[in-house]
Amino acid sequence: MSNSKAAIDNGLTSLDSVAEKPSAWSDFMALIKIGIVNSNLITTFTGLWLALHFTGQSFLNNLDVIFFTVAGSSLIIAGSCAINNYVDRDIDHLMDRTKARPTVTGKILPLKVLGLGIILIGLGTLFLFFTTVTATVIGLLGVFSYVVLYTLWSKRQLVSNTIIGSFSGAVPPLIGWAAVDANLDIIAWLLFALMFIWQPPHFYALAMRRVNEYRAAGIPMLPVVKGFKATKRSILLWVAALLPLPFFLHELGIPFLILATALNIGWLALGIYGYKIKDDIKWAKLMFVYSIQYLTIIFVAMVVVTLI
């Protein structure tokens, strides 16, 4: 009988161990904001790919550079996000989308989160150093912009926090390009501009959907401070600013120009539709979803058109 009980206890312990592993992994993914890491990985790789393409270098002959760039950029972004979670643990419990983070639930001690962030940034910087000094410096500027200028300073004090935060979000394609070609081409800066301009309408749409949560947390997002009308107008202006960019990327060919222009016009048309629809939250959700699809399609297309 005792042997049977022991076997059952061992079995339950094994099940608990199996259950804890996925939980620990999901907590880690939440800490580093894996969604942000993955989306930035796409833009980093596109910058790297285009640098190889326009400098006439072989992809297979640069697998080491590709590895260090992808790993390094992912690590510094993950580390920056972990530090962001560490800093924001006092307000994350006020918002539905962040209240389940392990820094809020207490699953992971704050100092461990801070330590993890510093270690990841350190490893990422080391990896980038194996590419070019320029890529390393740009990566560190991105970390400084996100952690200091956005998280520690502007996020809780300025209505322009989203614009300031857009600098760090626009850095990944520059890292990718600089890892291959330290002499940043105009195309690299156009990728930076595209990412910079894309972010305000994306995050303003999110802020409209979560306006009550941001208000409760005391974060001065645009819709909290100036209301939906001003936010919708700002979104339209930022989306309109994307319209000329594809014409400066003419080296990617006519098919890309047509696709990118169609995506821009589609986004602008959806934005104008916001003045006709009465449900602002529904419109904000449509704009948010469109922005995600837009980013994925346009950066993947940049790679595809170079293969045709």
Backbone torsions as a table, in degrees:
resi	resn	phi	psi	omega
1	MET	NA	-45.4	-179.9
2	SER	-64.5	-36.1	177.9
3	ASN	-63.9	-40.4	179.6
4	SER	-64.0	-42.2	179.4
5	LYS	-64.3	-40.3	179.1
6	ALA	-63.5	-40.8	179.6
7	ALA	-63.2	-41.9	179.7
8	ILE	-64.3	-43.4	179.7
9	ASP	-61.7	-41.9	178.7
10	ASN	-63.6	-39.2	179.1
11	GLY	-64.2	-42.3	179.0
12	LEU	-65.7	-38.5	177.8
13	THR	-62.5	-41.1	178.7
14	SER	-62.8	-42.5	179.4
15	LEU	-63.4	-40.1	178.4
16	ASP	-62.9	-39.7	179.9
17	SER	-64.2	-42.0	179.7
18	VAL	-63.9	-39.2	-178.9
19	ALA	-69.3	-34.2	-177.0
20	GLU	-71.3	-33.5	-177.2
21	LYS	-62.4	-50.7	177.1
22	PRO	-61.7	-36.0	180.0
23	SER	-64.4	-44.4	178.8
24	ALA	-62.8	-40.2	179.4
25	TRP	-66.2	-42.9	180.0
26	SER	-66.4	-34.2	176.1
27	ASP	-64.7	-41.8	178.4
28	PHE	-63.2	-42.9	178.7
29	MET	-62.2	-36.6	178.6
30	ALA	-69.4	-38.4	-178.8
31	LEU	-63.2	-41.3	-176.9
32	ILE	-91.4	1.8	-179.3
33	LYS	51.9	68.8	-172.3
34	ILE	-58.7	-29.4	177.6
35	GLY	-62.5	-42.4	177.9
36	ILE	-67.8	-40.7	178.7
37	VAL	-60.1	-46.7	-178.0
38	ASN	-65.2	-43.7	-178.7
39	SER	-65.8	-38.7	177.5
40	ASN	-71.9	-26.1	176.9
41	LEU	-64.0	-37.6	178.0
42	ILE	-61.2	-45.4	-177.5
43	THR	-72.3	-34.5	176.4
44	THR	-63.1	-47.2	-179.0
45	PHE	-63.9	-38.2	179.2
46	THR	-63.1	-43.1	177.3
47	GLY	-61.0	-42.8	178.1
48	LEU	-63.6	-46.4	-178.2
49	TRP	-61.2	-45.8	-178.8
50	LEU	-67.2	-33.9	176.6
51	ALA	-63.8	-43.1	176.7
52	LEU	-62.1	-43.1	-177.2
53	HIS	-63.7	-49.2	-173.8
54	PHE	-81.0	-14.0	174.1
55	THR	-98.7	0.6	175.8
56	GLY	72.1	28.9	-179.7
57	GLN	-99.5	153.8	-178.4
58	SER	-83.2	138.3	177.1
59	PHE	-64.5	-47.4	-176.5
60	LEU	-67.5	-28.3	179.2
61	ASN	-80.3	-4.1	-177.9
62	ASN	-125.3	30.4	-178.0
63	LEU	-62.4	-32.0	178.4
64	ASP	-66.5	-43.5	178.6
65	VAL	-63.5	-41.9	179.6
66	ILE	-61.3	-45.5	-180.0
67	PHE	-61.3	-50.6	-177.3
68	PHE	-64.4	-34.4	179.9
69	THR	-69.6	-49.9	-178.8
70	VAL	-63.8	-46.9	-179.6
71	ALA	-67.0	-45.5	-177.6
72	GLY	-63.0	-47.3	-179.7
73	SER	-65.6	-39.6	179.2
74	SER	-63.3	-40.3	-178.4
75	LEU	-67.9	-42.5	-179.0
76	ILE	-70.5	-32.2	176.6
77	ILE	-68.9	-45.0	178.7
78	ALA	-60.7	-43.2	179.5
79	GLY	-64.6	-40.7	178.5
80	SER	-64.0	-39.8	178.9
81	CYS	-66.7	-37.2	177.5
82	ALA	-63.0	-42.0	178.4
83	ILE	-66.8	-36.9	175.4
84	ASN	-58.7	-43.1	176.8
85	ASN	-63.1	-39.3	178.9
86	TYR	-62.0	-45.8	-178.0
87	VAL	-68.8	-39.8	-173.2
88	ASP	-88.9	10.0	-175.3
89	ARG	-65.1	-18.8	180.0
90	ASP	-82.1	-14.7	179.8
91	ILE	-118.3	-16.2	-176.5
92	ASP	-61.8	-27.6	-178.6
93	HIS	-70.5	-12.3	-178.9
94	LEU	-87.8	-8.4	-177.1
95	MET	-119.5	134.8	-176.4
96	ASP	-58.9	-39.8	-174.4
97	ARG	-75.6	-11.2	-177.5
98	THR	-122.5	-6.7	-172.8
99	LYS	-70.3	-14.2	179.8
100	ALA	-95.9	3.4	179.7
101	ARG	-63.6	145.0	-177.1
102	PRO	-61.1	-22.7	176.4
103	THR	-72.6	-21.7	179.0
104	VAL	-91.0	-43.0	-177.4
105	THR	-74.6	-16.4	179.0
106	GLY	87.8	9.9	179.8
107	LYS	-65.2	-31.6	-179.2
108	ILE	-127.5	133.1	-178.4
109	LEU	-66.5	140.1	-177.4
110	PRO	-52.5	-44.5	-177.5
111	LEU	-64.6	-31.4	176.4
112	LYS	-67.5	-37.2	178.1
113	VAL	-65.7	-44.9	178.1
114	LEU	-61.9	-44.3	178.9
115	GLY	-62.1	-42.5	177.7
116	LEU	-59.4	-44.4	-179.2
117	GLY	-61.2	-44.8	-179.6
118	ILE	-64.6	-42.1	179.9
119	ILE	-64.0	-44.3	-179.7
120	LEU	-63.2	-41.6	178.3
121	ILE	-65.1	-40.7	178.5
122	GLY	-62.0	-46.5	178.3
123	LEU	-63.2	-43.3	-179.8
124	GLY	-61.8	-41.0	178.5
125	THR	-63.7	-41.2	177.8
126	LEU	-61.1	-44.3	179.5
127	PHE	-63.1	-43.3	-179.6
128	LEU	-65.7	-29.2	180.0
129	PHE	-63.8	-22.6	177.5
130	PHE	-79.4	-0.5	175.7
131	THR	-102.4	-86.0	176.3
132	THR	-139.9	157.0	177.0
133	VAL	-64.3	-36.4	-179.8
134	THR	-60.5	-45.9	179.0
135	ALA	-62.2	-38.8	179.7
136	THR	-64.7	-46.0	-179.5
137	VAL	-63.6	-43.5	179.1
138	ILE	-62.5	-40.4	178.1
139	GLY	-61.0	-44.3	179.7
140	LEU	-67.7	-34.5	175.5
141	LEU	-64.5	-36.9	176.8
142	GLY	-64.5	-42.0	177.8
143	VAL	-61.9	-47.3	179.8
144	PHE	-60.6	-43.1	-179.4
145	SER	-62.3	-43.2	-176.7
146	TYR	-76.1	-46.0	-174.7
147	VAL	-76.9	-47.0	-173.7
148	VAL	-90.4	-59.6	-174.2
149	LEU	-66.4	-36.5	-179.1
150	TYR	-93.1	-64.8	-172.0
151	THR	-63.7	-50.0	-174.2
152	LEU	-83.9	-22.9	-173.9
153	TRP	-114.3	-71.1	-166.6
154	SER	-78.9	-28.1	-173.2
155	LYS	-54.6	-41.6	-174.9
156	ARG	-100.4	-0.2	-173.7
157	GLN	-122.0	-30.9	-171.4
158	LEU	-120.6	141.2	175.8
159	VAL	-70.1	-19.3	177.8
160	SER	-85.5	14.0	-177.3
161	ASN	-56.8	-37.0	-179.1
162	THR	-64.7	-41.3	-179.9
163	ILE	-66.9	-42.9	178.3
164	ILE	-63.5	-41.3	178.0
165	GLY	-66.3	-20.9	-178.4
166	SER	-68.8	-22.0	177.9
167	PHE	-61.6	-47.6	-178.9
168	SER	-66.6	-36.5	179.9
169	GLY	-69.8	-18.7	-178.8
170	ALA	-93.0	-5.7	-175.6
171	VAL	-74.1	-36.5	-174.4
172	PRO	-49.7	-45.9	178.8
173	PRO	-65.0	-28.8	175.4
174	LEU	-67.0	-40.1	176.8
175	ILE	-60.0	-47.3	-179.2
176	GLY	-58.8	-45.2	-179.3
177	TRP	-68.1	-46.9	-176.6
178	ALA	-63.1	-27.2	179.2
179	ALA	-65.3	-25.8	179.6
180	VAL	-99.8	-43.5	-175.9
181	ASP	-134.3	103.7	-177.4
182	ALA	-65.6	-23.8	176.1
183	ASN	-85.0	86.8	-172.7
184	LEU	-57.4	120.5	179.0
185	ASP	-75.9	163.1	177.8
186	ILE	-58.1	-31.6	179.6
187	ILE	-63.0	-38.5	178.7
188	ALA	-61.3	-41.8	179.8
189	TRP	-70.5	-30.3	175.6
190	LEU	-68.1	-36.2	175.2
191	LEU	-64.7	-40.4	176.5
192	PHE	-60.7	-45.3	-179.7
193	ALA	-63.3	-41.5	179.0
194	LEU	-60.1	-46.7	179.7
195	MET	-66.8	-38.3	-179.1
196	PHE	-64.9	-45.8	-177.7
197	ILE	-72.0	-32.1	-178.6
198	TRP	-65.5	-32.8	-170.6
199	GLN	-68.5	-45.4	180.0
200	PRO	-55.8	-49.9	179.2
201	PRO	-64.4	-31.0	177.8
202	HIS	-65.9	-50.5	-175.9
203	PHE	-78.7	-27.6	174.8
204	TYR	-65.8	-38.4	177.3
205	ALA	-63.8	-41.7	176.4
206	LEU	-63.1	-42.0	-178.8
207	ALA	-64.7	-33.7	176.3
208	MET	-64.6	-42.0	-180.0
209	ARG	-66.8	-32.0	-175.6
210	ARG	-111.5	27.1	-172.2
211	VAL	-58.6	-40.4	-179.1
212	ASN	-66.7	-35.0	179.1
213	GLU	-69.4	-43.9	178.3
214	TYR	-64.8	-36.6	178.0
215	ARG	-64.3	-43.7	179.9
216	ALA	-64.1	-33.2	-179.4
217	ALA	-83.7	-7.4	178.8
218	GLY	75.9	25.1	179.7
219	ILE	-95.3	122.0	-174.0
220	PRO	-79.3	58.5	176.1
221	MET	-67.3	157.1	-174.7
222	LEU	-53.1	-49.5	-180.0
223	PRO	-66.2	-24.3	177.3
224	VAL	-71.3	-43.7	-174.3
225	VAL	-84.5	-42.7	-172.5
226	LYS	-115.0	-4.0	175.4
227	GLY	89.8	172.2	-175.9
228	PHE	-68.9	-38.1	-176.7
229	LYS	-60.4	-47.5	179.2
230	ALA	-66.9	-36.3	179.6
231	THR	-65.8	-43.7	179.4
232	LYS	-63.7	-38.8	177.7
233	ARG	-64.9	-41.7	178.9
234	SER	-64.9	-41.8	178.0
235	ILE	-58.1	-45.6	179.8
236	LEU	-60.4	-42.8	-178.8
237	LEU	-65.1	-41.0	179.1
238	TRP	-66.8	-41.7	179.1
239	VAL	-64.8	-40.9	178.5
240	ALA	-61.3	-31.9	179.9
241	ALA	-66.9	-17.6	178.2
242	LEU	-77.7	-21.7	-172.4
243	LEU	-54.1	-44.4	-177.8
244	PRO	-76.5	-19.3	-171.9
245	LEU	-57.1	-44.5	-179.1
246	PRO	-57.7	-28.4	-178.6
247	PHE	-72.9	-22.7	175.2
248	PHE	-84.0	-13.8	177.4
249	LEU	-100.7	36.4	-175.7
250	HIS	-62.2	-22.4	179.9
251	GLU	-66.1	-14.7	176.9
252	LEU	-83.6	-4.7	173.7
253	GLY	98.7	164.8	-178.3
254	ILE	-63.5	-44.1	-180.0
255	PRO	-55.1	-42.3	178.8
256	PHE	-67.3	-40.6	179.1
257	LEU	-58.3	-43.8	-179.7
258	ILE	-65.8	-46.5	-178.6
259	LEU	-62.9	-48.7	-177.4
260	ALA	-63.8	-40.0	178.6
261	THR	-65.8	-40.6	177.9
262	ALA	-62.4	-41.4	178.1
263	LEU	-64.4	-40.2	179.0
264	ASN	-65.6	-44.3	179.7
265	ILE	-65.6	-39.2	178.4
266	GLY	-61.8	-42.4	179.6
267	TRP	-66.6	-41.3	179.4
268	LEU	-65.6	-41.2	178.8
269	ALA	-62.5	-40.2	177.8
270	LEU	-65.3	-35.9	178.0
271	GLY	-66.1	-42.4	177.7
272	ILE	-64.3	-34.1	177.4
273	TYR	-59.4	-24.3	179.2
274	GLY	-63.2	-20.6	178.6
275	TYR	-83.8	-9.0	179.1
276	LYS	-103.8	-33.3	-179.4
277	ILE	-78.4	138.9	-176.5
278	LYS	-84.1	-26.2	-177.9
279	ASP	-88.8	97.7	-177.3
280	ASP	-64.6	-35.9	-179.0
281	ILE	-68.0	-40.6	177.4
282	LYS	-62.8	-43.0	178.2
283	TRP	-62.8	-42.2	179.3
284	ALA	-61.5	-38.3	178.4
285	LYS	-64.9	-41.9	178.1
286	LEU	-62.5	-42.8	179.9
287	MET	-66.1	-38.4	179.8
288	PHE	-65.2	-47.5	179.7
289	VAL	-63.3	-42.0	179.3
290	TYR	-61.5	-40.7	-177.8
291	SER	-62.3	-38.1	178.9
292	ILE	-66.8	-46.0	178.6
293	GLN	-63.9	-39.3	179.4
294	TYR	-57.4	-51.5	-177.1
295	LEU	-60.8	-45.8	-178.9
296	THR	-62.6	-48.9	-176.6
297	ILE	-63.4	-45.9	-172.7
298	ILE	-69.5	-36.5	-179.7
299	PHE	-78.5	-35.7	174.5
300	VAL	-65.5	-38.9	-179.6
301	ALA	-61.7	-35.0	178.8
302	MET	-61.0	-36.0	178.3
303	VAL	-75.0	-45.9	-176.6
304	VAL	-59.9	-44.0	-175.4
305	VAL	-66.4	-22.7	177.4
306	THR	-80.2	-12.3	179.2
307	LEU	-93.1	-16.3	-177.4
308	ILE	-77.4	NA	NA
